[in-house]
Structure formats: C-alpha cells, structure tokens
C-alpha cells in the first residue's frame, strides 16, 4: 500500500536476498495522486513460483525511494 501526494512516475520491483531482481510489478508507469495498493502473486518475471523466504521491494515515485523487506510464505 502506498499513497502518492501528486501524479508521478512509479517503479516497484521485488529483489531476492542476494539483490537479484525477481520481478518488476510497476515499471516507470505514470500514476495519478491518491492511495494505491499492489499485491505480488509470488511469481518471478518468467511466470515461475518463487520459494518461500525473505524478499525486498523497492519503490521509486518521483524523488522518493524506499526499500523494505518482506517475508513470502506459501
């Protein structure tokens, strides 16, 4: 879940524990201001199910950048 105070370009990517990109959920897409929600289905960029474990998501919206960890449990 995230909130955009103004319309901007947004990128959201998932990385594994080694820092390799698993999938790009949103890739430099223009989004209007407002409250947004994104759900990852646990698939990598090849459409294969990834294993349970710790992953990181990175969000970039305009000048804002943040990386947070998450746990995927099947």
MDAnalysis code that builds the backbone (N, CA, C; Angstrom):
import MDAnalysis as mda
import numpy as np

u = mda.Universe.empty(222, n_residues=74, atom_resindex=np.repeat(np.arange(74), 3), trajectory=True)
u.add_TopologyAttr("name", ["N", "CA", "C"] * 74)
u.add_TopologyAttr("resid", np.arange(1, 75))
u.add_TopologyAttr("resname", ["UNK", "UNK", "UNK", "UNK", "UNK", "UNK", "UNK", "UNK", "UNK", "UNK", "UNK", "UNK", "UNK", "UNK", "UNK", "UNK", "UNK", "UNK", "UNK", "UNK", "UNK", "UNK", "UNK", "UNK", "UNK", "UNK", "UNK", "UNK", "UNK", "UNK", "UNK", "UNK", "UNK", "UNK", "UNK", "UNK", "UNK", "UNK", "UNK", "UNK", "UNK", "UNK", "UNK", "UNK", "UNK", "UNK", "UNK", "UNK", "UNK", "UNK", "UNK", "UNK", "UNK", "UNK", "UNK", "UNK", "UNK", "UNK", "UNK", "UNK", "UNK", "UNK", "UNK", "UNK", "UNK", "UNK", "UNK", "UNK", "UNK", "UNK", "UNK", "UNK", "UNK", "UNK"])
u.atoms.positions = np.array([
    [0.839, -1.169, 0.000],
    [0.000, 0.000, 0.000],
    [0.886, 1.236, 0.000],
    [0.502, 2.213, -0.772],
    [1.261, 3.461, -0.815],
    [0.346, 4.606, -1.218],
    [0.770, 5.799, -0.883],
    [-0.009, 6.999, -1.141],
    [0.843, 7.971, -1.943],
    [0.313, 8.445, -3.055],
    [1.022, 9.410, -3.885],
    [0.410, 10.790, -3.675],
    [1.189, 11.754, -3.192],
    [0.646, 13.094, -2.976],
    [0.398, 13.849, -4.283],
    [1.077, 13.423, -5.352],
    [0.887, 14.060, -6.660],
    [1.144, 13.032, -7.747],
    [0.685, 13.309, -8.953],
    [0.905, 12.408, -10.080],
    [2.399, 12.334, -10.377],
    [2.892, 11.126, -10.598],
    [4.325, 10.934, -10.839],
    [4.570, 9.573, -11.485],
    [5.803, 9.349, -11.904],
    [6.204, 8.046, -12.421],
    [6.548, 7.135, -11.250],
    [6.078, 5.895, -11.310],
    [6.265, 4.943, -10.210],
    [6.931, 3.677, -10.735],
    [7.871, 3.155, -9.957],
    [8.507, 1.869, -10.235],
    [8.500, 1.059, -8.943],
    [8.049, -0.192, -9.033],
    [8.070, -1.099, -7.882],
    [8.692, -2.416, -8.344],
    [9.775, -2.809, -7.683],
    [10.476, -4.038, -8.043],
    [10.684, -4.903, -6.812],
    [10.727, -6.215, -7.032],
    [10.981, -7.205, -5.987],
    [12.372, -7.798, -6.226],
    [13.157, -7.917, -5.136],
    [14.506, -8.481, -5.214],
    [14.635, -9.633, -4.232],
    [15.507, -10.602, -4.560],
    [15.767, -11.694, -3.626],
    [16.831, -11.273, -2.619],
    [17.184, -12.161, -1.726],
    [18.123, -11.861, -0.649],
    [19.526, -11.528, -1.177],
    [19.843, -11.994, -2.392],
    [21.140, -11.711, -2.998],
    [21.140, -10.404, -3.798],
    [19.990, -9.749, -3.880],
    [19.886, -8.485, -4.604],
    [19.533, -8.626, -6.064],
    [19.233, -9.843, -6.506],
    [18.831, -10.058, -7.901],
    [17.359, -9.686, -8.070],
    [17.051, -8.996, -9.165],
    [15.659, -8.630, -9.430],
    [14.838, -9.880, -9.735],
    [13.745, -10.055, -9.007],
    [12.847, -11.190, -9.203],
    [11.770, -10.819, -10.213],
    [11.163, -9.647, -10.020],
    [10.092, -9.202, -10.911],
    [9.909, -7.693, -10.762],
    [9.433, -7.069, -11.806],
    [9.077, -5.659, -11.777],
    [7.550, -5.582, -11.805],
    [6.941, -5.133, -10.718],
    [5.481, -5.058, -10.644],
    [4.947, -3.837, -11.375],
    [5.636, -2.721, -11.234],
    [5.285, -1.476, -11.920],
    [6.589, -0.924, -12.467],
    [6.641, -0.646, -13.760],
    [7.893, -0.206, -14.361],
    [7.739, 1.165, -15.011],
    [8.102, 2.196, -14.238],
    [8.118, 3.565, -14.732],
    [6.765, 3.975, -15.323],
    [5.706, 3.651, -14.601],
    [4.340, 3.927, -15.057],
    [3.827, 5.216, -14.414],
    [3.193, 6.070, -15.208],
    [2.616, 7.303, -14.680],
    [1.352, 6.959, -13.890],
    [1.291, 7.415, -12.645],
    [0.120, 7.181, -11.799],
    [-0.360, 8.499, -11.216],
    [-1.668, 8.634, -11.117],
    [-2.269, 9.827, -10.538],
    [-2.126, 9.813, -9.023],
    [-2.290, 10.974, -8.418],
    [-2.229, 11.099, -6.965],
    [-3.322, 10.251, -6.322],
    [-3.047, 9.793, -5.098],
    [-4.041, 9.026, -4.356],
    [-3.472, 7.786, -3.714],
    [-4.338, 7.086, -3.013],
    [-3.971, 5.876, -2.293],
    [-3.966, 4.696, -3.257],
    [-2.901, 3.919, -3.248],
    [-2.738, 2.773, -4.162],
    [-2.449, 1.505, -3.367],
    [-2.706, 0.374, -3.988],
    [-2.423, -0.913, -3.378],
    [-1.890, -1.851, -4.450],
    [-0.878, -2.635, -4.089],
    [-0.264, -3.561, -5.028],
    [-0.104, -4.906, -4.330],
    [-0.402, -5.978, -5.038],
    [-0.249, -7.322, -4.475],
    [0.636, -8.145, -5.406],
    [1.644, -8.784, -4.815],
    [2.544, -9.659, -5.564],
    [2.031, -11.080, -5.446],
    [1.911, -11.766, -6.565],
    [1.391, -13.129, -6.579],
    [2.455, -14.195, -6.340],
    [3.696, -13.798, -6.077],
    [4.760, -14.756, -5.783],
    [5.417, -15.345, -7.014],
    [5.149, -14.772, -8.176],
    [5.752, -15.261, -9.412],
    [6.927, -14.377, -9.804],
    [7.928, -14.993, -10.438],
    [9.055, -14.206, -10.933],
    [8.743, -13.679, -12.326],
    [9.721, -13.015, -12.957],
    [9.478, -12.415, -14.269],
    [9.268, -13.451, -15.368],
    [9.586, -14.721, -15.099],
    [9.350, -15.801, -16.061],
    [8.037, -16.535, -15.796],
    [7.275, -16.062, -14.816],
    [5.994, -16.688, -14.504],
    [6.103, -17.911, -13.616],
    [7.278, -18.160, -13.055],
    [7.503, -19.311, -12.170],
    [7.319, -18.896, -10.717],
    [6.758, -19.794, -9.911],
    [6.569, -19.545, -8.481],
    [7.923, -19.517, -7.787],
    [8.152, -18.516, -6.954],
    [9.404, -18.431, -6.198],
    [9.250, -19.165, -4.872],
    [10.364, -19.453, -4.234],
    [10.343, -20.178, -2.960],
    [9.996, -19.238, -1.810],
    [9.513, -19.791, -0.717],
    [9.246, -19.012, 0.490],
    [10.560, -18.443, 1.011],
    [10.492, -17.276, 1.610],
    [11.691, -16.672, 2.165],
    [11.592, -15.171, 2.243],
    [12.729, -14.540, 2.506],
    [12.768, -13.089, 2.622],
    [13.056, -12.461, 1.266],
    [12.311, -11.410, 0.963],
    [12.475, -10.651, -0.265],
    [12.457, -9.170, 0.098],
    [12.850, -8.344, -0.837],
    [12.834, -6.899, -0.660],
    [12.014, -6.280, -1.773],
    [11.264, -5.247, -1.446],
    [10.599, -4.485, -2.500],
    [11.136, -3.063, -2.468],
    [11.359, -2.529, -3.643],
    [11.868, -1.161, -3.780],
    [10.833, -0.359, -4.541],
    [10.458, 0.771, -3.982],
    [9.508, 1.656, -4.643],
    [10.202, 2.982, -4.925],
    [9.991, 3.470, -6.124],
    [10.508, 4.776, -6.518],
    [9.337, 5.550, -7.098],
    [9.078, 6.719, -6.534],
    [7.993, 7.583, -7.001],
    [8.519, 9.010, -7.043],
    [8.816, 9.495, -8.225],
    [9.423, 10.813, -8.352],
    [10.787, 10.802, -7.686],
    [11.010, 11.691, -6.729],
    [12.281, 11.759, -5.998],
    [12.312, 10.806, -4.796],
    [11.176, 10.243, -4.437],
    [11.076, 9.348, -3.279],
    [11.570, 7.955, -3.643],
    [12.414, 7.377, -2.779],
    [12.899, 5.997, -2.944],
    [12.871, 5.318, -1.592],
    [12.410, 4.059, -1.570],
    [12.414, 3.304, -0.325],
    [12.506, 1.816, -0.629],
    [13.255, 1.099, 0.208],
    [13.368, -0.350, 0.110],
    [12.981, -0.937, 1.452],
    [12.127, -1.959, 1.423],
    [11.664, -2.618, 2.653],
    [11.747, -4.125, 2.454],
    [11.879, -4.845, 3.559],
    [11.905, -6.297, 3.467],
    [10.512, -6.859, 3.703],
    [10.312, -8.076, 3.206],
    [9.044, -8.779, 3.404],
    [9.321, -10.274, 3.398],
    [8.407, -11.021, 3.970],
    [8.507, -12.477, 4.020],
    [7.399, -13.061, 3.156],
    [7.783, -13.952, 2.236],
    [6.806, -14.674, 1.426],
    [6.640, -16.052, 2.032],
    [5.420, -16.366, 2.422],
    [5.108, -17.686, 2.986],
    [4.040, -18.337, 2.131],
    [4.271, -19.582, 1.785],
    [3.295, -20.307, 0.978],
    [2.332, -21.036, 1.871],
])
